[in-house]
Amino acid sequence: MSGVAATSIDVTRLPRQPGSRLEYSAQIPAPADLSVAMARVVEGSPIEIDLSLESVIEGIWVSGTADVDVHAECSRCLDPIEWSETVALDQMYRYPATDARGALIADDAHDEDEPEPEVVDEAIDIAEALRDAVVLALPLAPLCSPDCGGICAQCGERVESADSPHDHPSGDPRWAALEALLSESDEGAKREPPEQ
């Protein structure tokens, strides 16, 4: 159906009787903004969702999981890394307030700072719940391995592990010109034949 978000779920088959359940599984394209600084779920990549929708007095309780493929850079060495992550989804979707005739009315009791999402036109949109769950699960500083040594601050080469030796001769750069002259004079002394 055109105009309907991929994250929208039709709930017309779920009776409004508390305790009624509807199982829902699908593969949907990842929405935008599923990312933190160094890790992301690529927009449009497939997400496998497996949800249980339960009718309760106030609305619909949605619980289940979403399987996503994460692309990131190691926070120490900047090598690309990828892995699969399963995140839990738990969200309440409130039925809109109606009067005795079933007409929609303004519900001031639920005007909060972060109101619960509503069932709109017999559908719920899990985009925001999915975004919250995925972004909270993404690491702020991903690592390619727990013992990644990162990048050497002196030479810029990748250090294999934090325990592996990666030493540089410690010299004061202010003496570099003098050390070059000394090495030249040492080489010249080696070439000259010894005096008799």
C-alpha positions in Angstrom: 0.0 0.0 0.0 1.4 3.4 -1.0 1.7 6.0 1.7 1.9 3.5 4.5 5.2 3.3 6.4 7.0 0.0 6.5 7.0 0.3 10.3 3.2 0.5 10.4 1.3 -2.5 11.6 -2.4 -3.1 10.9 -4.2 -4.1 14.1 -7.7 -4.6 12.7 -7.4 -8.4 13.3 -6.7 -7.9 17.0 -9.9 -7.8 19.0 -10.2 -5.1 21.6 -11.0 -7.7 24.2 -8.3 -7.6 26.9 -6.0 -10.7 26.7 -6.4 -11.1 22.9 -3.1 -11.6 21.1 -1.8 -11.3 17.6 1.6 -12.6 16.6 3.4 -10.6 13.9 6.6 -11.4 12.0 8.0 -9.4 9.1 11.1 -8.2 7.4 11.1 -4.4 7.1 13.7 -1.9 5.7 15.6 0.0 8.4 14.4 3.5 8.9 16.8 6.5 9.0 18.6 7.6 12.1 19.4 4.2 13.6 22.9 5.4 14.6 25.3 6.7 17.2 28.7 8.3 16.6 30.6 5.2 15.5 27.9 2.5 14.9 24.9 2.4 12.7 22.2 0.3 11.1 22.3 1.2 7.4 19.1 2.8 6.2 17.1 0.4 4.1 19.0 -2.7 5.3 16.6 -5.6 6.3 15.4 -5.8 9.9 13.6 -9.0 11.0 10.9 -8.3 13.6 9.1 -10.8 15.7 6.4 -9.3 17.8 3.5 -10.2 20.0 0.6 -7.7 20.2 -1.7 -8.0 23.2 -4.9 -6.2 23.7 -5.2 -4.5 27.2 -7.8 -2.2 28.6 -5.9 1.0 27.7 -4.6 -0.1 24.3 -2.2 -2.5 22.8 1.0 -3.8 24.5 3.7 -4.7 21.9 6.7 -6.9 22.9 9.2 -8.8 20.9 12.5 -8.6 19.2 14.2 -7.0 16.2 17.3 -8.4 14.5 19.6 -5.8 12.9 22.9 -5.8 11.2 25.3 -3.2 12.7 28.1 -1.5 10.8 30.7 0.3 12.9 34.4 1.5 13.2 36.6 0.3 16.0 37.0 3.2 18.4 40.8 2.4 18.8 42.1 1.5 15.4 39.2 2.6 13.1 39.0 -0.7 11.3 35.4 -1.5 10.0 33.5 -4.1 12.0 30.1 -5.7 11.5 27.9 -7.8 13.7 24.2 -8.8 14.2 22.3 -7.6 17.2 19.0 -8.6 18.6 17.2 -5.9 20.5 14.1 -6.1 22.7 11.0 -4.0 21.9 8.4 -3.2 24.6 5.9 -0.4 24.0 2.4 0.5 24.9 0.1 2.0 22.3 -2.9 3.8 23.8 -6.3 3.8 22.2 -7.4 7.3 21.4 -10.0 8.8 23.8 -13.6 8.6 22.6 -17.0 9.6 23.9 -20.0 7.3 24.5 -20.8 7.5 20.8 -17.2 6.5 19.7 -16.3 10.0 18.5 -12.7 11.1 19.2 -12.3 13.6 22.0 -9.3 15.5 23.4 -7.8 13.7 26.3 -6.1 16.2 28.6 -5.2 13.4 31.1 -2.6 12.1 28.8 -0.9 15.3 27.8 2.5 14.5 29.3 6.0 15.5 28.4 6.4 12.1 26.6 3.0 10.8 25.8 2.5 7.2 24.8 2.0 6.6 21.1 -1.5 6.0 20.0 -3.4 3.5 17.8 -4.2 5.6 14.7 -6.7 4.4 12.1 -6.5 0.8 13.4 -2.7 0.8 13.0 0.4 1.3 15.1 3.8 2.6 14.0 6.8 1.0 15.6 9.4 3.3 14.1 10.0 5.3 17.3 10.1 2.3 19.6 12.5 0.6 17.1 14.7 3.6 17.0 14.8 3.9 20.8 15.6 0.2 21.3 18.3 0.1 18.6 20.1 3.3 19.5 20.2 2.4 23.2 21.8 -1.0 22.2 24.5 0.4 20.0 27.9 0.8 21.7 29.3 4.3 21.9 32.9 3.0 21.6 32.8 -0.3 19.6 36.0 -2.5 19.5 37.2 -4.9 16.9 38.5 -7.0 19.7 38.8 -6.5 23.5 42.6 -6.3 23.3 42.9 -4.0 20.3 46.0 -1.9 20.7 44.7 1.0 18.5 47.0 3.2 16.4 50.5 4.2 17.5 50.6 7.9 18.3 54.1 8.3 16.9 54.1 6.3 13.6 50.4 5.9 12.9 50.8 2.2 12.4 48.2 -0.2 13.8 49.3 -1.8 17.1 48.3 -5.5 17.1 47.3 -5.7 20.7 47.7 -3.7 23.9 50.2 -6.3 25.1 52.4 -6.5 22.0 55.6 -4.5 21.9 55.6 -1.5 19.7 58.5 0.7 20.7 60.1 3.6 19.1 63.5 5.0 20.1 62.9 7.9 22.4 64.8 10.9 21.2 64.3 14.6 21.6 63.3 16.0 18.1 65.3 19.2 19.0 68.5 17.1 18.8 67.7 15.6 15.4 70.0 17.8 13.4 72.9 17.2 15.7 72.3 13.4 15.6 72.3 13.6 11.8 75.7 15.4 11.8 77.1 12.9 14.3 76.0 9.9 12.2 77.6 11.6 9.1 80.9 12.1 10.8 80.8 8.5 12.1 80.3 7.2 8.5 83.2 9.5 7.3 85.5 8.2 10.0 84.8 4.6 8.9 85.7 5.3 5.3 89.1 7.1 6.1 92.1 4.7 6.3 93.7 4.7 9.7 96.9 6.9 9.9 100.2 5.1 10.3 
